[in-house]
Amino acid sequence: MLGHAWVPVAAQVAEAHPLYGLRGWLRVGSLLSALFAIGGPLITLVYAMKVAALPPSLLPAGLVVLALLGLGSAIWIVGAVLWFRLARNFLAAWLELSALSVALDVAADLLLRAWGPLPPGFGAEGGSMLGELATSLACAAIPYALLWRSRRFRVTFRHELRSDDPALTR
């Protein structure tokens, strides 16, 4: 698969291709997009109730966590909308949204370390910042690599076929 060139085709050609659509393994992406887009705001609501119960000295740190969770939820909602609209620029948007998400993770870690620990249950119980950064980067890079290499994704989202695809000779 490494030696094949990708040929852009018209939307009608891509839609007629057997690999077109959110079927096969792209269903996993659809399921995860829907779960995160729905679950993110629900988790943010749960944390809002926890923040409301914090003592006044910890309220600024709790509000930062809440704001970052809200932004993270917005990122997943935007990603889900782009996914289900089959946006041709989904991979570029994924990179941008992932970079923003990683930056939010780093900012949250730095702010929470500066303000002191929150009570258990807020996700800032410790751990190495480098390890958390590596995990965030892997969670962004692995799906990107899988999508970039996927024929089904390329046909459905980017309207590209491999140069040796039989549909090009029809």
Secondary structure, 3 states (H helix, E strand, C coil): CCCCCEEECCHHHHHHCCCCCCCCCHHHHHHHHHHHHHHHHHHHHHHHHHHHCCCHHHHHHHHHHHHHHHHHHHHHHHHHHHHHCCCCCHHHHHHHHHHHHHHHHHHHHHHHHHHCCCCCCCCCCCCCHHHHHHHHHHHHHHHHHHHHHCHHHHHHHHCEEECCCHHHHC
